[in-house]
Amino acid sequence: MNELMLHRGGNLVTRADLDLVPLPEATDSYLPVSHYHLADKLLTISQNLLTDYVLLGEHYALARSGNQLFALLNFQKDHKELGLSVAFRNSYDRSMSIGLAIGASVFICDNLALSGDVAVMKKHTKNVWNGLEDLAISTLYRAGKNFQKVVADADRLKAIPMDNRNAFELMGYLFGQDIISPRQLTTVKDEWLKPSHQEFQARNKWSFFNAVTEALKSCPPISIMEKHKEAYSAVIDV
């Protein structure tokens, strides 16, 4: 099970539990979006559109006494190592907008590999529901093409050899760009030198990227989508 969204204070719950969290009152400029209704809507849309995929699991976590929701839907098609994930978030305390990101999950180590052009955000305004469904549908329609790109990127990264010097230089770049923290830098180094998973023993850029995504598991839930996007873009482009 992918538990990336559960770090730093999140508690695992069921989808039904989301309906138990009291919804705050609306104001002239703020319309709260129900955790439960958001999860139910996105699950339904995902299953309706991703007809070639199988739902492997749905995972939900609440933080800040239920005011923040973090969720992940995992799908698989015909690739044993990579699957498609739908990640989303919501808040009742105005701490963050609704976030939706589609990307790949590395099943071996439960890591995300969110591509940079599929994450979308929506503010809690009075018209939030009007555009949210259309936004989710259009994002999911791009998911198939995006997933194939991630698979192709993974194959390309596996073909790029890296030695320790290359890896340490890229670690420094990621740290200098504030994509990883000092503590995460240590995790990347440890995962690169002694991978936790046999599949990443090969000295190539794909193994390095998975060392980075392993480190990003310690990100605060509120920033995890953005950090994965930044890491993906940086490792692919550098």
N, C-alpha and C positions, 0 to 999 in steps of 0.2 A: 504494500500500500504506500502511496506517495503521501508523506506527511510534511512536505515543505511548508505548508501553510500553518502548521501547528506549533511552530517554534516561538519562543519568547512570549509565553502567556496565553496562547490559544488553547481551548478545551474542545476535544472531539465531541460532536453531537450528531444526532440523526436529523434528517430533513424535517421530520415531524416536530422535533424539538424547536426548530426555528419559529414555529407558529406560536410558541409559548412566550416569546419575548414581547413585552408590551410595545406597541408602536407609538412613537411620540406624536404629539399634536402638530398639525400643519399650521403654517403661518402664511402671510401674504407672499412671502418670497421663498418659502421652503415647503416642499412636499415630500414627506418621508416615503421611502419605498420599502415595502414589507420584505424582510429577509426570506420568508417562506415563499411568498408569491414570486419573488425574483428567482429563487432557486428552482421552483416548479416550472416557471416560464422558460428559463434557459435550458433546463433538462429536456423539456418537451420539444423545444425548437431544435436542440442538438440531435435528439433521436430521430426527429422527422427528416432532418436534412442529411445527416451522416448515415445514410441507409446502407452503405457498404462497410460500415464499421460496427463493431460489437462493443457495448458498454461493459467495461471491466469493473468499474467501481465508481461510486460517488462519495465524496468526503467533504465534511463540513466542520468548521471550527468557529467558535465564538470567543471574542476577547472583550475586555473592558465591560464586564458585567452584561454581556450580550449586545453591547452597542456596536460592535464591529463583527462583520461576517467575512470569513475567508473560505472559499470553496474550490473544489477541483473535481472535474469529471474526466475519467480516463477511458479512452477508446482505443481499440486496436483493429487494424485491418489485416494486411498480409506481411507485415515486417516484424520479425521476431524481436529485434532489438529496440526499435522505436515505435512509440504509439502517439496518438494525437490526444492532447489535453485541452480542456476548456477550463480556464481559471477565471474566477471572478470574485469581486469583493463588494461590500456595501457597508454603510454606517448609519446609525441613528443619532449620533452626537455631532454630526457635521465635520468630523475629523478627516473625512476623505470622500471624494466623489465615487459613484459607481464605476468600477473598473472591470473590463473584460479583455482577456487575452487568449489567443489560440496559439498553441505551439506544440512542440514534440516533447514527449517524456522518454527518458532513457530507462527502460524497465529494469535493467541490471542493477542500478543503484538508486532508483527513484529520484532522478534529477530532472529538472525542467530545462528545456532549451528553447526559450521563447524567441521567435523571430521578431525583428524590429518593426514590421509594418502591419501588424494585426491587432495591437492593443488599442483599445478605445476607452474613453472616459465619458461619463454623463453626469451633469450636475443635478442636484435634487431641486429642480424648479417645477413649476406647476404643470409644465408640458412634458415632464420626464417620461411618462409611460407612452406618450404618442410616438416618440422617436426611438424608444429603446428596443422595441421588437424589430423594427426595420433595421436598426443598427446591428442587432444580434444576427439577423438573417444574412445581411450583406457580409458581415465578418465571417460567418460560418461558410458561406459560399466560396470565400477565398481560402478557406482552410485546406481544401484538398490540394490546390496548387501550392500553397505554402508548405504543406507537409512533404510533398514531393521535393520541394527545394531543400528542406532540411535533410531529407534522406540523401539527396545528391551532395549537399554540403558535408555530411558526415563521411561519405565515401571519399570526397576530395581531401578532407582533413586527415583521414587515415593514410592517404598516399603522401603526406608531407612529413618527412622525418624531422625529428627534433632531438637535439642533445641537451645536456644540462645547461650549457651556456645560452642556447636559444630560449629554453624554458625560463631561466632566471631573468633574462632580458625582458621577456613578455610579462612576467610577474611584476617587474618594476614598472612597466608601462601601465598595467592595470591598476597598480597601487597609485602611481602618479596621477592617473585620471580619476581617482576617487571611486573606482568601480569596486575595489575590494579594500577592506580595512586592514590595519596592521595585524590584527588577530587572524583574519581570513587569509592574509598573505602567508602566514605560518602554516595554515591548513593546506593551502594550495601547494606549498613546498613539500609538506609531508606526503600528500596524496600523489604528487609527481614522483618523488623518490621511492615511496613504498605504497603503491596503489592498494586500496582496500579490496579491489575486485580484480580477479585474474584477467578479465577481458581487457583491462587497460594497462597491462604490462608492456605492451608494445610502445616503443619510443617514437610517438608521432603526435601531431597536433590534436587529433581526436582524443587521445589519452589526456593531453594537457587540458583541453577544454572540459573534460569530465572532472578533472581535479578542481577546476575553477567552480563548476556548478556544485560540486560537493561542498566547497567552502561557503557558497552562497546560501546554503541551508540555514545558516545562522543569521540571515538578514531579518530585520523586523518585518512582520507581515505586510505592513503598510507600504513598504518600498520594494518588496521582493519581485514584483512584476517588472518594475523599471530596471532593477539591477540585472535581471536575467537578460532583458533586451540589450542593455549596454554591453554586457559581457559577450553575448552572442555576436553583436556587431563588431566589437573590438577584435575578438579572436579570428573571426572570418576575414576581416579587412586587413589586419596587420600582417 
